[in-house]
């Protein structure tokens, strides 16, 4: 079995289908209890956002804490650039089965979850300076994150460093990482917009082709991107698009 890890996104899809209620795990409850105590002013500082946005976050944390927040399937609710480039609306039943078995989302509120697990609207990432039981969010989640891939030898990381660093160094060493680069005038460039779009499209290819090995992964081509043996290492696969 292959585990494909993807990060969360700040943007939320307002058209996602809503469901009632969600039983939070004990770790999630600790975080919610802590954030629900914060005032609008506190949240504005934590998130480094303006008051109108902080009011929205305050309302979300109160709703989650009071168990009145609606729930949504994680893969459908997150709506950042990577998610918008996943062809999720056109997944058939076989695609969804592959996603359920192989694709997992690393979150700072729920831990490592299945792509179709239910979550609630919230804003939280590992860059926020929040202490839970005296620990940073990364340290708070590390044991749980490590346990989520315990015994897995085939872990594909489509994560940014922010999310990868939650895992212990020992677990990170088993990751197969994917790098996306553009080549222009003989110069290779990496930037976050290219990477985010490419992660979404690459994941779509994994799903549509039911990829289960590194060799199958190397055959993937999309938007001019193709595998470069020259720029790859054993555990880092480079995909390059010539512009």
Secondary structure, DSSP 4 states (H G I P E B T S, - for coil): --EEEEE--S-B-TTSPPB------HHHHHHHHHHHT--HHHHHHHHT--HHHHHHHHHHHHHHHTT---EEEHHHHB-SHHHHTS-GGG--HHHHHHHHHHEEEE-SSS-EEETTSEEE-----TTS--EETTEEHHHHHHHHHHHHTTT-S-EEEE--HHHHTTS-HHHHTTEEEEEEEEEETTEEE--HHHHHHHHHHHHHHHHHTT--SHHHHHT-EETTEEEESTT--SSEEEEEEE-
